Amino acid sequence: MFQNLYEFTKGISSVEYETPIPVQIVMYLTLLIIFILLIIIFKESLDISAFRDNYMWYYFLFMFNIINICAVLGYYYMKNGTFIGNVGKPGNAGKTGEIGDNVNCTMCLQNNIYITETNQYSAKIDVSFEDIAKSLISSNLQKSLDDFSTTLNSNVFDYSEFSSNLLQGTYNLNNYATERFVLLSTYNEYPIVRYLNYNMGLGDLEQTGIFAQPSVGSHINSFPLSFTAFGGSETYASGSFLVSGAFKHPIGIDYSNSAKFQTTAKKGRSRYINTFEICSLRPPDDYLSMGIILLPYGYQNLSMMIKQYACLSKKCCKKLKPEQLNLMFIYPCASNPGSIEIEDKTAPDLSENVSEGFFSIWRTPLNTIYAKISTNNSFDAGKSLIENLYLYQGKVPSNIYDRSTSDDINENINVSRKIKKKTQIFFESIIIPNVISATTIFSNTIELIKENLEIFYKVHFDKPNPLFVPGPNIRKARNKDNIELNDIGKILKEIEDKLDDNYLRELENERRNYNKITKKRIKTLYPSGRTEEENERMMSSYSLKNDYQNIKSMIMNMSQQIKTVKNLYDLMKVIFPGGFNTTMEENKFTKTQMRIFNLLAVLIPPQENIYTIKNKCLVYDKIDDDKQELMQVLELEIKKYKMLLKKFSKDPNTFCGGGKNLQKMNEELTVEYNAIYETIGHIDSFVSDSELRDLQKYSKNRLEYLYSAFTRMNNIIMSYCG
């Protein structure tokens, strides 16, 4: 009823009606008569007032203007249509307005879309990478990371010595620092995912994020478009949108690009690991789904689930650009589906590799969400690394290729230099700490060495008549899974000792053979040279020594590689020596290489078609895309500000040099913050600790002001701290 009344009132008010000139003249004359009567009635009062000397001038000016207006209107009325001049040149055409073909006086639900914002959610799923890592790997992970980071930052850690210990097999695994380093290297996804969520996404160190299902509540016949997500660092619940009117329910669930993940939950006194699955909604023909949903793993009642969401007509949707998406967080895919109770662990459990890939969650200006998924089998074998970074549902988008290098329009050859450079700059902008480069490179080096030692054994010893009989240490190389950390040095030492002995023996045999051949040649004129068997053994000796040196070089280069890595692009080049041109092949890469590839892939914004609603299809409330994007960038500035404050609070005396610099910086920040408080401090959602509870409540102008203010405060801190 109210909708119809609103539209009726709006329609009447929008009607344009031109008042006839005679009516206008009568109205002006009536106004003049009223003014004259007022002067006559109040003449005595005006004569003794402060205006006694001047009010008559105002009276005559008013009368003159009214009479002049009436004269102009009368003259125009009499002469209108009697003079027709030459037709002027047509003006420039203006921009075509939005087509209002849907709205009508009956408020047809078949053609119009109504949106309602809600901050109510029927289900929330907390995801914490910190909790799941502690539950499945070790409860000491965070302490291990903090302690080892402190060791590295103190500049007392000697990478060269660390490499030397690996060569000599002298690691003291009972040493606290060594134990922490090995633990973090084994599960090197922990420090890098934790770091990326905190510095690039909206995740916090403790709380990665929250998935939320919008609640319909009292909004009858209104439905959400997808789940939404919040970052762990967000202190407010951004609004989601419900739609009614012209929509259709999905016709099914699409698992083609799904991913399972695990999270911890409490039930009474017990803690559980629950598994959920990220799925897409399958829309009817000529309709689009607007985001993803989450289902408990093994959920059966799909027919009921799909009736809780809405899909929109293609003609009412428009594409979003990748840069309009906001990274929420990164999270590992699940390795063991199900819901299991977990016991409190007093010791690290290093028996299971829990990482099979990762997914990243991206939020649109409409607050719907999409997932970018990359697992160990989600790459196109035979294509380069750069191509697979942009892979979606098994296909590489054609817009990343340089068409000028292809003879056939259907055959893509090279990825464009623009895409490569853009991706390189993006990865170079992600500065990573030493603890990430050290643990990742160490882990990858160890895996490569074990693989090469296994190949070394098969090539040189798993055959008849090897160059020498392998000892007990070398025999461990038959299976890389049997090689422990300190076994590497022992294997290499045994190879080196055998090589020394064998090399001297070969020299002695060479001398004796030379003498025999010389004598024989003198007596029988036989040609000098080695036999086929001797040549084969010499080649085997050379090949063995060469392979041994290659393995040894991996270890010696490791410390230098760690020192040179400054950003994510540097790390990628170390892990993948071929860089972007590395050919992806099955069963070719180490676990660490696959982890880094999967992380790189989910950091690239989704390249598929992602949509939002066109305003022309909305009846009442419109979606202000500029405001939504402004909210996204403001979130990042607020998070950056909080990160800097947290860093400051840890050691305020030495932060940014302390002393006068700190005092000046605080003075400038106080001025900016007081200005913020004076501008929006009266709003209930604003609190004194700089937390903004609901950005949707603020006007666009206030959001722009807040963005400028927080940017200025961050610049102030960076100007003093570098």
MARFIFI-524223 format. One record per residue (C-alpha): residue number from 0; residue in three letters; x, y, z. Coordinates in steps of 0.2 Angstrom, whole numbers. Each point is the difference from the previous one (the first is absolute). Layout:
# MARFIFI-524223
- NUM,ALA,X,Y,Z
...
***
This chain:
# MARFIFI-524223
- 0,MET,0,0,0
- 1,PHE,14,12,5
- 2,GLN,9,-4,-16
- 3,ASN,-15,5,-11
- 4,LEU,-3,16,10
- 5,TYR,19,5,-1
- 6,GLU,-1,-3,-19
- 7,PHE,-16,10,-2
- 8,THR,7,15,10
- 9,LYS,16,-1,-10
- 10,GLY,-9,-1,-16
- 11,ILE,-11,16,4
- 12,SER,15,10,5
- 13,SER,9,-4,-15
- 14,VAL,-13,7,-12
- 15,GLU,5,16,-8
- 16,TYR,-13,13,-3
- 17,GLU,3,18,-8
- 18,THR,-10,14,9
- 19,PRO,-9,11,-13
- 20,ILE,7,18,-2
- 21,PRO,-17,9,5
- 22,VAL,0,-11,16
- 23,GLN,18,5,4
- 24,ILE,-4,19,-3
- 25,VAL,-15,-1,12
- 26,MET,10,-9,13
- 27,TYR,14,14,-1
- 28,LEU,-13,14,1
- 29,THR,-9,-9,15
- 30,LEU,17,-1,9
- 31,LEU,2,19,-4
- 32,ILE,-17,4,7
- 33,ILE,4,-10,16
- 34,PHE,17,9,2
- 35,ILE,-9,18,-2
- 36,LEU,-13,-5,13
- 37,LEU,14,-5,12
- 38,ILE,9,16,-2
- 39,ILE,-17,10,3
- 40,ILE,-4,-10,16
- 41,PHE,17,1,8
- 42,LYS,5,18,-6
- 43,GLU,-1,7,17
- 44,SER,11,-13,7
- 45,LEU,13,1,-14
- 46,ASP,1,19,2
- 47,ILE,6,-1,18
- 48,SER,11,-16,-4
- 49,ALA,19,-1,-5
- 50,PHE,-6,-1,-18
- 51,ARG,-10,16,0
- 52,ASP,13,9,-12
- 53,ASN,2,-15,-12
- 54,TYR,-15,-11,-1
- 55,MET,-9,11,-13
- 56,TRP,15,-3,-12
- 57,TYR,-2,-19,2
- 58,TYR,-19,2,-3
- 59,PHE,3,9,-16
- 60,LEU,13,-12,-6
- 61,PHE,-11,-15,4
- 62,MET,-15,8,-10
- 63,PHE,11,5,-14
- 64,ASN,6,-18,-2
- 65,ILE,-17,-8,1
- 66,ILE,-7,12,-13
- 67,ASN,15,-3,-11
- 68,ILE,-2,-19,1
- 69,CYS,-19,2,-4
- 70,ALA,4,11,-15
- 71,VAL,13,-12,-7
- 72,LEU,-12,-15,2
- 73,GLY,-14,10,-8
- 74,TYR,11,5,-15
- 75,TYR,6,-18,-2
- 76,TYR,-18,-6,1
- 77,MET,-6,12,-14
- 78,LYS,15,-2,-12
- 79,ASN,2,-19,3
- 80,GLY,0,-9,-17
- 81,THR,-1,15,-11
- 82,PHE,19,0,-3
- 83,ILE,9,-15,-7
- 84,GLY,18,1,-3
- 85,ASN,12,-12,-9
- 86,VAL,3,-17,7
- 87,GLY,15,-2,10
- 88,LYS,14,-13,-1
- 89,PRO,-4,-16,10
- 90,GLY,9,-2,16
- 91,ASN,11,-14,5
- 92,ALA,-9,-16,5
- 93,GLY,0,-4,19
- 94,LYS,4,-16,8
- 95,THR,-14,-13,-2
- 96,GLY,-9,-2,17
- 97,GLU,-4,-17,8
- 98,ILE,-15,-9,-8
- 99,GLY,-14,0,12
- 100,ASP,-9,-14,-8
- 101,ASN,-4,-10,16
- 102,VAL,-8,12,12
- 103,ASN,-19,2,-1
- 104,CYS,-14,6,10
- 105,THR,-5,-18,5
- 106,MET,17,-4,7
- 107,CYS,1,-16,-10
- 108,LEU,10,-13,9
- 109,GLN,4,-9,-16
- 110,ASN,11,15,-7
- 111,ASN,6,9,15
- 112,ILE,14,-4,13
- 113,TYR,-1,6,18
- 114,ILE,15,0,12
- 115,THR,0,0,18
- 116,GLU,16,2,11
- 117,THR,2,-11,15
- 118,ASN,12,-2,14
- 119,GLN,-8,-16,6
- 120,TYR,8,-17,-3
- 121,SER,-8,-17,3
- 122,ALA,17,-9,0
- 123,LYS,18,5,3
- 124,ILE,15,-11,-3
- 125,ASP,16,6,9
- 126,VAL,16,-5,-9
- 127,SER,17,2,8
- 128,PHE,15,-7,-9
- 129,GLU,9,2,17
- 130,ASP,-12,-12,9
- 131,ILE,0,-13,-14
- 132,ALA,19,0,-1
- 133,LYS,2,-2,18
- 134,SER,-13,-14,0
- 135,LEU,6,-10,-14
- 136,ILE,19,4,0
- 137,SER,7,7,17
- 138,SER,-6,11,14
- 139,ASN,17,7,0
- 140,LEU,-1,8,-17
- 141,GLN,-2,18,5
- 142,LYS,13,0,13
- 143,SER,12,-9,-12
- 144,LEU,-3,14,-13
- 145,ASP,2,14,12
- 146,ASP,16,-7,8
- 147,PHE,8,-4,-17
- 148,SER,-5,17,-7
- 149,THR,8,8,16
- 150,THR,16,-10,-4
- 151,LEU,1,5,-18
- 152,ASN,-3,18,4
- 153,SER,14,0,13
- 154,ASN,12,-3,-14
- 155,VAL,9,-14,9
- 156,PHE,-6,-14,-11
- 157,ASP,13,-6,-12
- 158,TYR,-8,-7,-16
- 159,SER,17,-6,-6
- 160,GLU,3,-10,16
- 161,PHE,-18,-7,-2
- 162,SER,5,-7,-18
- 163,SER,17,-6,7
- 164,ASN,-10,-10,13
- 165,LEU,-10,-8,-13
- 166,LEU,15,-5,-10
- 167,GLN,8,-8,15
- 168,GLY,-15,-8,8
- 169,THR,3,9,16
- 170,TYR,-18,8,4
- 171,ASN,-4,-1,18
- 172,LEU,-19,-4,-1
- 173,ASN,-1,2,19
- 174,ASN,5,18,-2
- 175,TYR,-15,12,3
- 176,ALA,4,11,-15
- 177,THR,4,-14,-12
- 178,GLU,-16,-9,5
- 179,ARG,-11,15,-3
- 180,PHE,8,3,-16
- 181,VAL,-3,-17,-6
- 182,LEU,-18,0,6
- 183,LEU,-3,16,-10
- 184,SER,9,-6,-15
- 185,THR,-11,-16,0
- 186,TYR,-16,10,1
- 187,ASN,6,15,-9
- 188,GLU,-17,5,-6
- 189,TYR,-4,6,18
- 190,PRO,11,15,1
- 191,ILE,-3,6,-18
- 192,VAL,-19,-2,0
- 193,ARG,-1,8,17
- 194,TYR,11,15,-6
- 195,LEU,-10,2,-17
- 196,ASN,-17,0,10
- 197,TYR,6,13,12
- 198,ASN,9,12,-13
- 199,MET,-10,-2,-16
- 200,GLY,-17,-6,5
- 201,LEU,-12,5,15
- 202,GLY,5,-15,11
- 203,ASP,7,2,17
- 204,LEU,14,-10,8
- 205,GLU,-12,-9,11
- 206,GLN,-16,0,-10
- 207,THR,1,-3,-19
- 208,GLY,-18,4,-4
- 209,ILE,-18,-4,1
- 210,PHE,-12,-7,-13
- 211,ALA,-18,6,3
- 212,GLN,-17,-5,-7
- 213,PRO,-12,15,-1
- 214,SER,-16,-2,9
- 215,VAL,-17,4,-8
- 216,GLY,-8,4,17
- 217,SER,-16,9,-3
- 218,HIS,3,4,-18
- 219,ILE,-13,-12,-8
- 220,ASN,4,-6,-17
- 221,SER,18,8,0
- 222,PHE,15,-11,-2
- 223,PRO,19,2,1
- 224,LEU,11,-1,-16
- 225,SER,14,-10,9
- 226,PHE,10,-1,16
- 227,THR,10,14,5
- 228,ALA,17,1,10
- 229,PHE,9,11,12
- 230,GLY,18,2,4
- 231,GLY,6,-4,17
- 232,SER,6,18,2
- 233,GLU,-17,8,-4
- 234,THR,-8,7,15
- 235,TYR,-17,2,-8
- 236,ALA,-12,-11,-10
- 237,SER,-2,7,-17
- 238,GLY,-18,-1,-7
- 239,SER,-6,-13,-12
- 240,PHE,-14,2,-13
- 241,LEU,-16,-10,-1
- 242,VAL,-10,0,-17
- 243,SER,-18,-2,-4
- 244,GLY,-10,2,-16
- 245,ALA,7,-6,-16
- 246,PHE,11,-14,4
- 247,LYS,1,-19,-1
- 248,HIS,7,-13,12
- 249,PRO,15,-11,-5
- 250,ILE,-3,-16,-8
- 251,GLY,14,-9,8
- 252,ILE,17,0,8
- 253,ASP,16,1,-11
- 254,TYR,15,-10,7
- 255,SER,11,3,-15
- 256,ASN,11,13,9
- 257,SER,-3,-5,18
- 258,ALA,11,-2,15
- 259,LYS,-1,-8,17
- 260,PHE,8,9,15
- 261,GLN,1,-4,19
- 262,THR,-3,11,15
- 263,THR,-1,-3,18
- 264,ALA,-15,2,11
- 265,LYS,-5,-2,18
- 266,LYS,-14,-11,5
- 267,GLY,-2,0,19
- 268,ARG,17,-4,7
- 269,SER,6,-9,-16
- 270,ARG,8,7,-15
- 271,TYR,-4,-6,-17
- 272,ILE,7,2,-17
- 273,ASN,-14,3,-12
- 274,THR,1,-1,-19
- 275,PHE,-9,11,-12
- 276,GLU,-1,1,-19
- 277,ILE,0,16,-11
- 278,CYS,-13,-2,-14
- 279,SER,-7,10,-14
- 280,LEU,-19,2,-3
- 281,ARG,-5,-6,-17
- 282,PRO,-12,13,-8
- 283,PRO,-14,-3,-12
- 284,ASP,2,5,-18
- 285,ASP,3,18,-4
- 286,TYR,3,3,19
- 287,LEU,16,2,10
- 288,SER,5,-5,18
- 289,MET,8,14,9
- 290,GLY,12,-9,12
- 291,ILE,5,-16,9
- 292,ILE,-8,-9,15
- 293,LEU,6,-11,14
- 294,LEU,-7,-18,4
- 295,PRO,5,-12,13
- 296,TYR,10,-14,-8
- 297,GLY,-12,-14,-4
- 298,TYR,-16,12,1
- 299,GLN,-15,-9,-9
- 300,ASN,-15,11,0
- 301,LEU,6,10,-15
- 302,SER,-18,3,-6
- 303,MET,-4,10,15
- 304,MET,17,9,0
- 305,ILE,-2,7,-18
- 306,LYS,-17,7,4
- 307,GLN,9,12,13
- 308,TYR,9,10,-14
- 309,ALA,-4,11,-15
- 310,CYS,7,1,-17
- 311,LEU,-2,15,-11
- 312,SER,-4,3,-19
- 313,LYS,16,3,-11
- 314,LYS,-8,16,-6
- 315,CYS,0,7,17
- 316,CYS,18,-4,4
- 317,LYS,17,8,-5
- 318,LYS,17,-6,1
- 319,LEU,13,5,13
- 320,LYS,18,4,-3
- 321,PRO,13,-11,10
- 322,GLU,6,16,9
- 323,GLN,-17,2,7
- 324,LEU,2,-15,11
- 325,ASN,6,0,17
- 326,LEU,11,-14,7
- 327,MET,-7,-6,17
- 328,PHE,12,-14,4
- 329,ILE,9,-16,-6
- 330,TYR,-3,-17,8
- 331,PRO,6,-18,-3
- 332,CYS,-11,-13,-8
- 333,ALA,-4,-15,10
- 334,SER,9,-17,-1
- 335,ASN,-11,-10,11
- 336,PRO,-19,3,-1
- 337,GLY,-12,-3,14
- 338,SER,-4,6,17
- 339,ILE,12,-7,13
- 340,GLU,3,3,19
- 341,ILE,18,6,3
- 342,GLU,9,-3,16
- 343,ASP,11,12,9
- 344,LYS,18,-2,-7
- 345,THR,15,2,11
- 346,ALA,13,-4,-14
- 347,PRO,1,4,-18
- 348,ASP,-8,-12,-12
- 349,LEU,11,1,-16
- 350,SER,-7,-16,-8
- 351,GLU,-12,8,-12
- 352,ASN,1,12,-14
- 353,VAL,-16,10,1
- 354,SER,2,11,-15
- 355,GLU,-7,-5,-16
- 356,GLY,-2,17,-7
- 357,PHE,-8,17,5
- 358,PHE,-15,11,-4
- 359,SER,-2,19,1
- 360,ILE,-16,9,4
- 361,TRP,-4,16,-10
- 362,ARG,-14,12,5
- 363,THR,-10,10,-13
- 364,PRO,-7,18,2
- 365,LEU,-16,-9,2
- 366,ASN,7,-10,15
- 367,THR,-2,-16,-9
- 368,ILE,15,-11,0
- 369,TYR,10,-11,-12
- 370,ALA,14,-13,2
- 371,LYS,16,-2,-10
- 372,ILE,5,-18,3
- 373,SER,17,-8,-4
- 374,THR,5,-18,5
- 375,ASN,14,-12,-5
- 376,ASN,-10,-7,-15
- 377,SER,-8,16,-6
- 378,PHE,13,5,-13
- 379,ASP,1,-3,-19
- 380,ALA,15,-12,-3
- 381,GLY,11,6,-14
- 382,LYS,-4,19,2
- 383,SER,11,12,9
- 384,LEU,-1,6,18
- 385,ILE,-6,18,-5
- 386,GLU,-14,-8,-11
- 387,ASN,-6,-11,15
- 388,LEU,0,14,12
- 389,TYR,-15,7,-10
- 390,LEU,-8,-17,-3
- 391,TYR,-18,-1,4
- 392,GLN,-10,-16,-1
- 393,GLY,13,-8,-11
- 394,LYS,1,14,-12
- 395,VAL,12,14,-3
- 396,PRO,-8,16,-4
- 397,SER,4,6,-18
- 398,ASN,3,18,5
- 399,ILE,16,-4,8
- 400,TYR,9,-5,-16
- 401,ASP,9,10,-13
- 402,ARG,-10,-3,-16
- 403,SER,13,8,-11
- 404,THR,11,-16,3
- 405,SER,-13,-12,-6
- 406,ASP,-4,-4,-18
- 407,ASP,-16,-8,5
- 408,ILE,-13,10,10
- 409,ASN,-5,-16,9
- 410,GLU,18,-5,5
- 411,ASN,8,11,14
- 412,ILE,19,-1,1
- 413,ASN,7,13,11
- 414,VAL,-6,9,15
- 415,SER,0,19,-3
- 416,ARG,15,10,8
- 417,LYS,-13,11,8
- 418,ILE,-8,-14,10
- 419,LYS,17,-6,5
- 420,LYS,6,17,5
- 421,LYS,-16,4,9
- 422,THR,1,-17,10
- 423,GLN,19,3,4
- 424,ILE,-3,17,7
- 425,PHE,-15,-7,10
- 426,PHE,11,-13,8
- 427,GLU,15,11,2
- 428,SER,-11,12,10
- 429,ILE,-3,-14,13
- 430,ILE,15,2,12
- 431,ILE,3,-16,10
- 432,PRO,10,-2,16
- 433,ASN,16,-11,2
- 434,VAL,-9,-14,10
- 435,ILE,-11,-3,-15
- 436,SER,14,-1,-13
- 437,ALA,11,-10,11
- 438,THR,-13,-13,5
- 439,THR,-7,-2,-18
- 440,ILE,17,-1,-9
- 441,PHE,7,-12,13
- 442,SER,-15,-11,-1
- 443,ASN,1,0,-19
- 444,THR,18,-3,0
- 445,ILE,-1,-15,11
- 446,GLU,-14,-8,-11
- 447,LEU,10,3,-16
- 448,ILE,16,-8,9
- 449,LYS,-10,-15,5
- 450,GLU,-8,-3,-17
- 451,ASN,18,2,-8
- 452,LEU,7,-12,12
- 453,GLU,-13,-13,-4
- 454,ILE,4,3,-19
- 455,PHE,18,-1,4
- 456,TYR,-1,-17,8
- 457,LYS,-11,-7,-15
- 458,VAL,12,6,-13
- 459,HIS,17,-4,8
- 460,PHE,-4,-15,12
- 461,ASP,-16,-8,-6
- 462,LYS,9,-10,-14
- 463,PRO,13,-14,-2
- 464,ASN,18,4,3
- 465,PRO,-2,17,8
- 466,LEU,16,11,2
- 467,PHE,1,-5,18
- 468,VAL,-10,-9,13
- 469,PRO,-12,12,9
- 470,GLY,1,1,19
- 471,PRO,-14,1,13
- 472,ASN,-3,18,-2
- 473,ILE,0,1,-19
- 474,ARG,-13,-15,0
- 475,LYS,-12,11,10
- 476,ALA,-1,10,-17
- 477,ARG,-10,-14,-8
- 478,ASN,-16,8,7
- 479,LYS,0,19,3
- 480,ASP,-13,-2,13
- 481,ASN,13,-9,11
- 482,ILE,12,14,0
- 483,GLU,1,10,16
- 484,LEU,7,18,1
- 485,ASN,17,-6,6
- 486,ASP,0,-15,-11
- 487,ILE,3,13,-15
- 488,GLY,18,5,7
- 489,LYS,4,-18,4
- 490,ILE,-5,-6,-18
- 491,LEU,10,13,-8
- 492,LYS,15,-3,11
- 493,GLU,0,-18,-4
- 494,ILE,-1,4,-19
- 495,GLU,15,12,2
- 496,ASP,11,-13,9
- 497,LYS,-4,-13,-12
- 498,LEU,4,12,-14
- 499,ASP,17,4,7
- 500,ASP,4,-18,2
- 501,ASN,-6,-5,-17
- 502,TYR,8,15,-8
- 503,LEU,17,-5,6
- 504,ARG,-3,-18,-5
- 505,GLU,-5,6,-18
- 506,LEU,16,10,-1
- 507,GLU,10,-15,5
- 508,ASN,-9,-11,-13
- 509,GLU,2,13,-13
- 510,ARG,19,0,3
- 511,ARG,1,-19,-1
- 512,ASN,-10,-1,-15
- 513,TYR,10,13,-9
- 514,ASN,16,-9,4
- 515,LYS,-7,-17,-7
- 516,ILE,-7,8,-15
- 517,THR,16,9,-4
- 518,LYS,10,-16,2
- 519,LYS,-13,-10,-11
- 520,ARG,0,14,-13
- 521,ILE,19,-1,-2
- 522,LYS,0,-19,-2
- 523,THR,-16,-2,-11
- 524,LEU,-3,17,-7
- 525,TYR,-18,0,8
- 526,PRO,-9,17,1
- 527,SER,0,8,17
- 528,GLY,-16,4,10
- 529,ARG,-13,-7,12
- 530,THR,-11,-14,-2
- 531,GLU,-19,2,-1
- 532,GLU,-2,-5,18
- 533,GLU,13,12,6
- 534,ASN,-8,14,-9
- 535,GLU,-17,-4,8
- 536,ARG,7,0,17
- 537,MET,9,16,-2
- 538,MET,-16,8,-7
- 539,SER,-10,-7,15
- 540,SER,13,7,12
- 541,TYR,-1,17,-9
- 542,SER,-19,0,1
- 543,LEU,-1,-5,18
- 544,LYS,12,14,5
- 545,ASN,-10,12,-10
- 546,ASP,-16,-5,8
- 547,TYR,7,1,17
- 548,GLN,7,18,-3
- 549,ASN,-17,5,-6
- 550,ILE,-8,-6,16
- 551,LYS,13,8,10
- 552,SER,-2,17,-9
- 553,MET,-19,0,4
- 554,ILE,5,0,19
- 555,MET,14,13,-3
- 556,ASN,-11,12,-10
- 557,MET,-14,-1,13
- 558,SER,6,13,12
- 559,GLN,4,13,-14
- 560,GLN,-18,-3,-7
- 561,ILE,-8,4,17
- 562,LYS,10,16,2
- 563,THR,-5,6,-18
- 564,VAL,-19,-2,2
- 565,LYS,-9,16,4
- 566,ASN,-17,-2,-7
- 567,LEU,-12,-13,-6
- 568,TYR,6,1,-18
- 569,ASP,18,-4,6
- 570,LEU,-6,-15,9
- 571,MET,-9,-6,-15
- 572,LYS,15,1,-11
- 573,VAL,10,-10,13
- 574,ILE,-13,-13,2
- 575,PHE,-3,-1,-19
- 576,PRO,16,4,-8
- 577,GLY,-9,1,-17
- 578,GLY,-10,14,7
- 579,PHE,-17,4,-9
- 580,ASN,6,-11,-15
- 581,THR,1,-16,11
- 582,THR,-10,-14,-8
- 583,MET,-12,-8,12
- 584,GLU,0,-19,0
- 585,GLU,-8,-13,10
- 586,ASN,11,-8,14
- 587,LYS,15,11,-4
- 588,PHE,-1,13,14
- 589,THR,4,-1,19
- 590,LYS,-14,2,13
- 591,THR,8,17,4
- 592,GLN,-1,5,-19
- 593,MET,-18,-5,-1
- 594,ARG,-4,10,16
- 595,ILE,8,16,-7
- 596,PHE,-9,-2,-17
- 597,ASN,-17,-2,8
- 598,LEU,3,15,11
- 599,LEU,6,10,-15
- 600,ALA,-16,-5,-10
- 601,VAL,-12,4,14
- 602,LEU,8,18,2
- 603,ILE,-5,4,-18
- 604,PRO,-17,7,0
- 605,PRO,-14,-11,-8
- 606,GLN,0,3,-19
- 607,GLU,-17,-8,-4
- 608,ASN,-16,10,-2
- 609,ILE,-6,7,16
- 610,TYR,-16,10,1
- 611,THR,-9,13,10
- 612,ILE,-18,8,-3
- 613,LYS,-4,14,-12
- 614,ASN,-8,14,8
- 615,LYS,-13,2,-14
- 616,CYS,-8,-16,6
- 617,LEU,-2,6,18
- 618,VAL,-16,8,6
- 619,TYR,4,10,16
- 620,ASP,18,-1,7
- 621,LYS,14,1,-13
- 622,ILE,17,-8,3
- 623,ASP,13,14,1
- 624,ASP,15,-9,-8
- 625,ASP,12,14,4
- 626,LYS,-5,0,18
- 627,GLN,2,-19,1
- 628,GLU,18,1,-7
- 629,LEU,4,15,11
- 630,MET,-5,-11,15
- 631,GLN,12,-13,-6
- 632,VAL,15,11,-1
- 633,LEU,-4,8,16
- 634,GLU,0,-17,8
- 635,LEU,18,-3,-5
- 636,GLU,5,17,6
- 637,ILE,-8,-2,17
- 638,LYS,9,-18,1
- 639,LYS,16,8,-5
- 640,TYR,-2,13,14
- 641,LYS,-4,-13,13
- 642,MET,15,-11,-5
- 643,LEU,12,15,2
- 644,LEU,-8,4,17
- 645,LYS,2,-18,5
- 646,LYS,19,1,-5
- 647,PHE,2,16,10
- 648,SER,-8,-7,15
- 649,LYS,12,-14,2
- 650,ASP,15,11,2
- 651,PRO,-5,18,1
- 652,ASN,17,6,6
- 653,THR,10,-5,-15
- 654,PHE,-14,1,-13
- 655,CYS,5,12,-14
- 656,GLY,16,5,10
- 657,GLY,-10,5,15
- 658,GLY,3,17,8
- 659,LYS,-4,16,-9
- 660,ASN,-5,-9,-16
- 661,LEU,-13,-10,10
- 662,GLN,-7,15,9
- 663,LYS,-2,10,-17
- 664,MET,-8,-15,-8
- 665,ASN,-13,-2,14
- 666,GLU,-4,19,0
- 667,GLU,-4,-1,-19
- 668,LEU,-10,-16,2
- 669,THR,-10,8,14
- 670,VAL,-4,15,-11
- 671,GLU,-7,-12,-13
- 672,TYR,-9,-11,12
- 673,ASN,-8,15,8
- 674,ALA,-6,6,-17
- 675,ILE,-8,-17,-3
- 676,TYR,-9,0,17
- 677,GLU,-7,18,-3
- 678,THR,-6,-6,-17
- 679,ILE,-9,-16,4
- 680,GLY,2,-2,19
- 681,HIS,-18,4,3
- 682,ILE,-5,-16,-10
- 683,ASP,-4,-15,12
- 684,SER,10,-12,-10
- 685,PHE,16,9,2
- 686,VAL,10,-4,15
- 687,SER,16,8,7
- 688,ASP,11,-14,-4
- 689,SER,-1,3,-18
- 690,GLU,-12,-14,-4
- 691,LEU,-13,3,-13
- 692,ARG,-14,-11,3
- 693,ASP,-11,1,-15
- 694,LEU,7,9,-15
- 695,GLN,-16,-2,-10
- 696,LYS,-8,13,12
- 697,TYR,12,14,-5
- 698,SER,-3,11,-15
- 699,LYS,11,0,-15
- 700,ASN,8,17,5
- 701,ARG,4,-6,17
- 702,LEU,8,-16,-7
- 703,GLU,10,10,-11
- 704,TYR,6,11,14
- 705,LEU,4,-15,11
- 706,TYR,10,-8,-14
- 707,SER,10,16,-2
- 708,ALA,2,1,19
- 709,PHE,6,-17,3
- 710,THR,11,1,-15
- 711,ARG,8,16,7
- 712,MET,3,-9,17
- 713,ASN,8,-15,-8
- 714,ASN,11,12,-11
- 715,ILE,5,9,16
- 716,ILE,6,-16,8
- 717,MET,9,-6,-15
- 718,SER,9,18,-2
- 719,TYR,7,-2,17
- 720,CYS,3,-19,0
- 721,GLY,5,-3,-18
***
